[in-house]
Structure formats: structure tokens, C-alpha cells
Amino acid sequence: MTTDSREKMIKTAAFLFGERGYAATSFQDVLARSGAPRGSIYHHFPGGKEQLAAEALRWYAGRTRDAMAAGTADGPTVEAVAGYFAATAAWLKKSDFRGGCPIGSVALDMSGDEPLREIVAEAFADWRRIVERSLLSEGCAPDTARSLAALVIAASEGALMLARTSRDLRDYESVATQVLAHLRTVLTAA
């Protein structure tokens, strides 16, 4: 059983969690969508669904963190945040509004699962820190940078939910426009 099957299952689980949440995603769903052999899931994930979920969430969180870090390293925070909103909007459209953020979906779907809660909390904290560091490098005061970074993450996740339920990008794009305008205003004053 190859690592290729394992990686496919991890990525598939992440995308299924984004679409359906944790509770509504089964091992069977992961196998069907990934095309992995039936016995491979228990071979690669002896800890069961929670182990698969933990690895899928870490993979997605790391992928997003790296993209955000690259965006903030390449230019001003406003451009990086605009790129983050644009990439999410493109994903929504490409997935016909089925795709979502697995981190956000699992956060809404958790019921006392401490290990997954910790992974979700760390993912949001990582993403916030990247935006916060970028804002600090552009002259924002520490408290302002932290608040604005939290606003960016919360606004994106909330706008994602609005767009998925309405099956329309207008609210998502409107939220992005408002967040970017606010960032420009604060950064100009800084």
C-alpha cells in the first residue's frame, strides 16, 4: 500500500470535511472519492476516523498557512489578503459552492473532540499570526495588528458560509471589499 493512497485519502478527507463537515463524512466516502483500496484506510489510519481527520486538517492548515505566508512575503498585506479572498472565491465557484474550509467546517461540527479542537484552534491561530506579522511589518500597532488579523480570518470564514448557503459570490466579494478597504485605511494611518 503506497503513500500515494495515503496522501490521496488525506486530501480527499480534507475536501470532504470542507463540503460536509466531520460527522457527515465516513470512511466509505473517503474511499469512494479517493479511489483508494478498501483495506488501505485501516492500514494507514489505525487510529480510525479521528486520526484521518487530524492528518487531513493538519495538511489543509499547512497548505493554507504556506500560501498565506508566501503571499505576505511577496508584497503588502492588503495584496496578500486580497489574494486569499480571491483564491477562496475561485474555489467556491469551481466547486459549485460545495467546497468549503475544512477547518471552519470541523470547528462548527465538533462536539467535545479535544484533539480536533486543538488542531482547529492552532490552524486559525497560525493563519492569524501570519497576517498579524505582516501588518506589524507595515507599521501597525501590536493590538491593532492582532485585531485586524482576527477580522480577516473571521470575515473570510463567515463570508464563505454566506456564499455557500446563497450559492452566490456577491456577499463574499462584498465582505472582501469592506475588509480590504478597512485594512487600507488603517495601514495608511499607520
N, C-alpha and C positions, 0 to 999 in steps of 0.2 A: 504494500500500500504506500503510495508515494506521498511526498509532502505536497505535491501538486493538488491531490484530492483534499488534503487538509486545508490548504490555502483557499481553495475554491469554497469549501464548506464555511470557513471563517468569513470570507467576503459575502457569500450568499446569506449567511445568518445575519450579518450586519444590515444588509439591504432589506431583508425580510423584517427585521425588527423595526427599521425605519418605516416600512409600509404598514405593518400590522401590530407592532408592539411585541413585547416579550411573551405575554400569556397566550396570544393567539398564533404564535409561531411554534411549530412542532419539529421534531427531528425529521419526520416524514416530509414536511415542507422543504426543509433544507436539502434532503437527499433528492427530492424530485426536481428542484430548481437547479441544483449544482451538478446533477448527473453523477454524483459520487456513488460508488458501490455501497450496497446496503450495510454490510458489516463494518465499513470503514469508520462510521461515526462513533461506534463504541470503542474501536481500536484507537482512534485519535483523541477521543474525549471520554476517557473512563470516568471522569467526574460528572458526566451527564450534561444536561442542558445548561446548567449554571456555568460549567467550565467552558462550553462552547460560547455562551453569551459573554462571559468575561473576556475571552480572547477576541471575539468579534468586536466588542465595544472598545477594547484597547487598540485594535487595528484601526478602526474608524477614527477614534480620538487622535491617534498618532498621525494618521493621514491628514486630517483636518489641521492639526497643530502645525505640521510641517508646511502645509500650503499657506497657512496664515503667517508663519514665521518668514517664509520666502517672500510673501507679499510685502510685509513690513520692512524687510531688509532691502527690497528693491526700490522703495520710494516712500513718499509721505503716507502717513496713517490714513488720511482720507481716501487716497487711491487704493490702498490695501483693503480698507473696509468696503469700498465700492466694488472691488473685485470679488470679495467674499459674498456680498449680496448678489452680484451678477451671476456668480457660479451657482449659487443656490437657486436662483430664479431659472437658470438654464436647466438645472437638474429637475426642477419641478415640471417644467414644460416637457422635457424629454421623457420623463416617466409618466406623463399624462396625469400629473398631480397625485400619483400613488406614492412616489418616493418622499421620504422624509428624513429627518435626522434621527438615527438610531439612539443617540444619546438622549435627545429630548423625548422620544417615544418611550424609551425604557424608564426615564425619570417619571413620566406620567403613569406608567404601568406598574411600578413597583409597589409591593405590599410587604414591607418589612424585610426585604432581602438585603441584608447588610453588605455583603461583599460587592454586589452590583451597585448599590447606592454609593459606595466608596469610589468605585470606578467612574461612575457618572459625575460625582462631585469633583473628582480630580480632573476629569476632562474639561468640565466647564471652567474650573479654576485655571487650568493650563491656557485655555483659549483667552480667558480674561487677562491673564498675565502678559500674554504676547501683545495684545492691544495696549494694555497699560504701559508696558515698557516703551512701546513706540511713541505713545503720547508723551511720556516723560522725556524722551529724547528730543521732542519738539517743543519743550518748554512748559508743559502743563504742570501745575502743582500736583503733588502726590495724591491728595484726596480727590481732586478733580479727575485726574487720570484714572483712578480706580473706579470712580462712579461712572465715568464715560465708557470705560471698557465693559462694565457690567451692563450698561444701557445697550451697547452694541450687541452683546450676546443675547440679552433678553428680548430686544426688539426683533432680532433676526428669528429667534425661535418662535416668538409669538406670531410674527408675520407669516412664518412658514405654516403655522396651524391655520391662520385665516385663509391663506391661499389654497391649502389642501381642501378645506371644507367648502369654500366657494368655487373651487376649480377655476380660479381666475387670478392672474398676477397683479391686478390693479392695486389691491390693498398692500401686497408685498412691496411693490415698487414705490407706493406712496410712503410707506414706513421707511424704506431705504432712503428716499429723497429727504425726508424730515431728519433722519439720523445724520446723514451726511451734511445737511445744512447746519445742524446744530454743532457738529464737530468743526466745521469750517469757522463758524462764529467764535467758538471757544479757542481754537488754535490761533486765529487772527489776534484775539485779545491777549493771548499768552506771548 
